[in-house]
Amino acid sequence: MTRLPAIGLALACLLTATAAWADDSSNATEATPDLAAIRGQIKAEDYKGAITGLQALADQGSKDPDVYNLLGYSLRKSGDRATALTYYQKALDLDPNHKGTLEYQGELYIENGDIPKAQQNLALLVKLCPSGCEEREDLEKALASAKPK
């Protein structure tokens, strides 16, 4: 018996899975790169591998804010907060309403003890998601559990 059907099923599940672990809710209209494999690396906490793939896309001049958001996320999770902030800003330069970036950048601000900036991101998410959305809820929870530094 071959493993091909099992591999195909696993790939289909990966491609259709909701990415709560690394949200990249872009409104971009241009063709986007296939980030499924990179999302898989992030889910597996292989941030170094994800950074390598995302950096290659960034170096090619990608205009997809998801690339920069996920690169910022991976860098932040790897401990490189300063560089992560740079890539979050690049994502927001491309799409100022990128909900995933607003959430993750807000979480970075919390990690850095900059609660007012995190609250600014939350205010933007409230405007973008008046009825609520996952990114808004996640940042609200992070702010609620933040300890002042």
HELIX and SHEET records of a PDB file:
HELIX    1   1 LEU A    4  THR A   16  1                                  13    
HELIX    2   2 ALA A   36  LYS A   43  1                                   8    
HELIX    3   3 TYR A   47  ASP A   59  1                                  13    
HELIX    4   4 PRO A   65  SER A   78  1                                  14    
HELIX    5   5 ARG A   81  LEU A   94  1                                  14    
HELIX    6   6 LYS A   99  GLU A  111  1                                  13    
HELIX    7   7 ILE A  115  LEU A  128  1                                  14    
HELIX    8   8 GLU A  134  SER A  145  1                                  12    
END                                                                             
